[in-house]
């Protein structure tokens, strides 16, 4: 996937207690269908934007944190529960930000679907984006 440069994006949680900004660039944007994202969001899929941690900062409030797996940590608002960020030890310089928490989610477009092996059966994907059974575009062939 191609890197997008010179962006300014802002967002935050439902109640407004936690706000953030992204300045600089982001790597990619995609839908995740894994069971952990489903449980954390309460939704059949979660859309994420990946950026370098140096491009991301909280501007108001402080999020709560939850170690959701051996390699992953999620940040969310302690008041309203909005999921905001995901960090993984497998990519220590990156952070994933939920598209739904952006002030203007239409400013970025998802590019692919990952972990489709775990997609809920009743969800139909008809957007024409590449689909991956596993972690995705980093050297993995998409599903037909």
C-alpha positions as CSV (number, residue, x, y, z in Angstrom):
1,X,0.0,0.0,0.0
2,X,1.2,3.5,-0.6
3,X,2.1,6.1,2.0
4,X,0.1,9.3,2.2
5,X,2.0,12.4,3.2
6,X,1.3,15.9,4.6
7,X,-1.9,15.1,6.4
8,X,-3.6,16.7,9.4
9,X,-6.4,14.6,11.0
10,X,-8.1,15.0,14.3
11,X,-10.5,12.9,16.3
12,X,-11.6,11.8,19.6
13,X,-14.1,9.9,21.7
14,X,-17.9,10.1,21.9
15,X,-18.0,12.1,25.1
16,X,-15.1,14.5,24.1
17,X,-12.9,13.7,27.1
18,X,-10.1,12.3,24.9
19,X,-8.9,14.1,21.7
20,X,-6.0,13.3,19.3
21,X,-4.3,14.5,16.2
22,X,-2.3,12.9,13.4
23,X,0.2,15.2,11.6
24,X,2.6,14.0,8.8
25,X,1.8,10.8,7.0
26,X,0.0,7.5,7.3
27,X,0.9,4.1,5.9
28,X,-2.4,2.6,5.0
29,X,-6.1,2.1,5.9
30,X,-8.0,-1.1,6.1
31,X,-10.8,-3.1,7.6
32,X,-10.0,-5.8,10.2
33,X,-12.3,-8.7,10.7
34,X,-10.5,-10.5,13.5
35,X,-12.4,-11.6,16.6
36,X,-10.5,-9.3,18.9
37,X,-11.4,-6.2,16.9
38,X,-15.0,-7.4,16.8
39,X,-15.1,-7.9,20.6
40,X,-13.4,-4.6,21.3
41,X,-15.7,-2.6,19.0
42,X,-18.9,-4.5,19.3
43,X,-19.1,-4.4,15.5
44,X,-18.5,-7.0,12.7
45,X,-15.4,-5.1,11.5
46,X,-13.2,-2.2,12.5
47,X,-11.5,0.2,10.1
48,X,-8.0,1.3,11.1
49,X,-5.5,3.9,9.8
50,X,-1.8,3.0,10.4
51,X,0.8,5.8,11.1
52,X,4.2,6.2,12.7
53,X,3.9,6.9,16.5
54,X,5.8,10.1,15.9
55,X,2.9,11.4,13.9
56,X,0.3,10.8,16.6
57,X,-0.4,12.5,19.9
58,X,-3.3,13.0,22.3
59,X,-4.2,16.6,22.7
60,X,-6.8,16.4,25.4
61,X,-7.4,13.8,28.2
62,X,-5.6,10.5,28.7
63,X,-7.0,7.2,27.4
64,X,-7.3,4.0,29.4
65,X,-5.3,1.0,28.2
66,X,-6.0,-2.7,27.9
67,X,-3.6,-5.5,26.9
68,X,-5.9,-7.4,24.6
69,X,-3.4,-10.1,23.5
70,X,0.2,-11.1,24.1
71,X,1.3,-8.6,21.4
72,X,-1.5,-6.0,21.3
73,X,-2.6,-3.1,23.5
74,X,-5.8,-1.0,22.9
75,X,-6.5,2.5,24.1
76,X,-10.0,3.8,24.7
77,X,-11.9,6.5,26.6
78,X,-12.3,5.6,30.2
79,X,-15.6,7.5,30.3
80,X,-17.5,6.5,27.2
81,X,-15.5,3.4,26.0
82,X,-14.7,4.6,22.5
83,X,-11.9,2.6,21.1
84,X,-9.2,4.9,19.8
85,X,-5.8,3.3,19.2
86,X,-4.0,-0.1,18.9
87,X,-0.3,-0.8,19.4
88,X,1.4,-4.1,18.7
89,X,4.9,-5.2,19.7
90,X,5.2,-6.7,16.2
91,X,5.4,-3.1,14.8
92,X,6.7,-1.0,17.8
93,X,7.0,2.3,15.8
94,X,3.4,2.2,14.5
95,X,0.0,3.0,15.9
96,X,-3.4,2.1,14.4
97,X,-6.2,4.7,14.9
98,X,-9.9,3.8,14.5
99,X,-11.4,5.6,11.5
100,X,-14.8,5.9,13.3
101,X,-13.2,8.2,15.9
102,X,-11.9,10.7,13.3
103,X,-13.7,14.0,13.1
104,X,-13.9,13.6,9.3
105,X,-13.7,9.8,8.6
106,X,-14.4,10.5,4.9
107,X,-11.0,12.1,4.6
108,X,-9.4,8.7,4.2
109,X,-10.5,5.6,2.3
110,X,-10.0,2.0,3.3
111,X,-7.7,0.1,0.9
112,X,-8.2,-3.6,1.9
113,X,-9.8,-6.1,4.3
114,X,-7.7,-8.3,6.6
115,X,-8.4,-11.4,8.7
116,X,-11.2,-12.3,6.4
117,X,-10.8,-15.9,7.5
118,X,-12.6,-14.8,10.7
119,X,-15.3,-12.6,9.0
120,X,-18.8,-13.1,10.3
121,X,-20.8,-15.2,7.8
122,X,-23.7,-12.9,7.3
123,X,-21.5,-9.9,6.4
124,X,-21.2,-9.4,2.6
125,X,-18.1,-7.6,1.3
126,X,-19.0,-6.1,-2.1
127,X,-16.7,-3.0,-2.2
128,X,-14.1,-4.6,-4.6
129,X,-11.2,-4.0,-2.2
130,X,-8.5,-6.7,-1.9
131,X,-9.3,-9.3,0.8
132,X,-6.7,-11.2,2.9
133,X,-7.3,-14.3,5.0
134,X,-4.6,-13.2,7.4
135,X,-2.7,-10.0,8.4
136,X,-2.7,-8.7,4.9
137,X,-0.8,-6.6,2.4
138,X,2.7,-7.1,3.7
139,X,3.7,-9.8,1.2
140,X,0.5,-11.8,1.4
141,X,-1.6,-12.6,-1.7
142,X,-5.2,-11.4,-1.6
143,X,-8.2,-13.7,-1.8
144,X,-9.9,-14.1,-5.1
